[in-house]
Amino acid sequence: MSGLFEGTTVVDRPIDEVFQFLAAGTNDPKFSPRVQKIVQKTPGPPGVGTVFASTVKDAGMTTEREFEITEFDAPRRIRWAERSKNIVTAVEGGYDLEASGNGATKVTIFNVLAGHGIGKLVAPLALRAARKDAPAFALRIKSAIEG
């Protein structure tokens, strides 16, 4: 089973600045408490094909994850796919950005979570928790960018 969660917020910063912050990829620990560490594994500026490796702690378990940027349309859209094989993975995720007037930017983040093996039993719980946290997650992104 797979399922979608998403969160939306308005960041009081111009779209180009918001895109740069999110596209960097390594800022995730500033707004996602589950991300303990993240590094870019491929050389050059972020774009399609860029791979990031992260250490993530969920429900007391630490896992290694690898994501690849699959779409990069500055300054409006970023898509990624998890390449690692954990019991629950983000098979697709992304940011959609839209200029919102007065120098602000509407940001929507989403992830499609899927379970693998025993993860098929865990995925609905992970999805429920992610959906519950989505509004707060979006606000943490806002705080990180504005801070």
C-alpha positions, 0 to 999 in steps of 0.5 A, a space after each residue: 500500500 502506498 499513500 500521499 501526505 502533503 503540507 502547505 505554507 507561505 514563506 515570507 521570502 522571494 521564490 528564488 530564495 526559497 527554491 535555493 534553500 530547498 534545492 540545496 538538499 542539505 538543509 533538511 535537518 533544519 526543519 526535519 527532526 528525523 533527519 540526523 545527517 544529509 550529504 550530497 554524494 554527486 559533484 556539482 550543483 543540485 539538479 536532475 541526477 543529484 543524489 543525497 544520502 541521509 541518516 534518519 531516525 524514525 520510531 527509534 530506528 536509525 536508517 540510511 537513505 538515498 534520494 535522487 532528484 528526478 525533476 528540477 525546474 527552477 524556481 518552481 518544482 523539485 521532485 525526488 525518489 528514494 533509491 534506498 530499500 527500507 521497509 517504508 520509502 518515499 517512492 516520490 516526493 517534491 516541492 511545488 513553489 508559487 510566488 504569492 505576492 509581496 515577495 512571499 512564496 507558497 510552498 507545498 511539500 509532498 511524499 508518497 510513502 510505500 511499504 516493502 515486505 514487513 513495511 506493508 504492515 507499517 506503512 499505514 501507521 507511518 502515513 497516518 503519522 506523516 499526515 498528522 504532522 504535515 501542517 507542522 512540517 510545513 511550518 518548520 520549513 517556513 521557520 527554517 527559511 525565514 530564520 
